[in-house]
Amino acid sequence: PEPRPRPIEEPHGALETVVATLAQPRPPAVEVAERPPIDVEAADPDAPAGDLARIRALADAGETGAAWRVLRGALVRDPTDPALRFYEGLLARTLGRDDEAERALRAALYLDRGFVMAHYHLGLLLIGLGRPGEAARALDNAIALSQALGPNTLLLEGDGAAASEIAAGAAAARAGLGPDRGPDSGIGSS
């Protein structure tokens, strides 16, 4: 059996609960594949994988503006890539462009309804925007999709997070919204 995470101490709100849950130590059964270091200059900017590698590397280095510019060029070449739309949402949120972030995350979900991390981040964004009913639906979708996977399955664009970790984080955020925050509408409604 996997070790149980430590109890979360005094969360103050849904976002704090998620942060506390994700800060828990990972069970030893979860193995995170490490990405090799990325040479930002050597990545082929015309290849979709090269675009994603450059965007991730720039964002991880704190170069949000440069990552945004690379992303905009990548979206011109491939506007239907759900991963690019996902990163558009994350970067837009980082840049304080919440409306663009919401549109981009919803576009990622339109292109890939099973994109767990897009449901999850959309839910967190909607909490921050004060829209708990919509946030609950997005988080319910993230929970259902995560639980349908093996608990140690590493999620696409999850930065090494396992399905069980995201399910727990989404459930904690969902619980912080209260019991009467929208119907359990099932997958596909966010």
Secondary structure, DSSP 8 states (H G I E B T S, - for coil): ------------SHHHHHHHHHTS---TT----------TTTS-TTSHHHHHHHHHHHHHTT-HHHHHHHHHHHHHH-TT-HHHHHHHHHHHHHTT-HHHHHHHHHHHHHH-TT-HHHHHHHHHHHHHTT-HHHHHHHHHHHHHHHHTS-TT-B-TTSTT-BHHHHHHHHHHHHHTT-TTSS----TT--
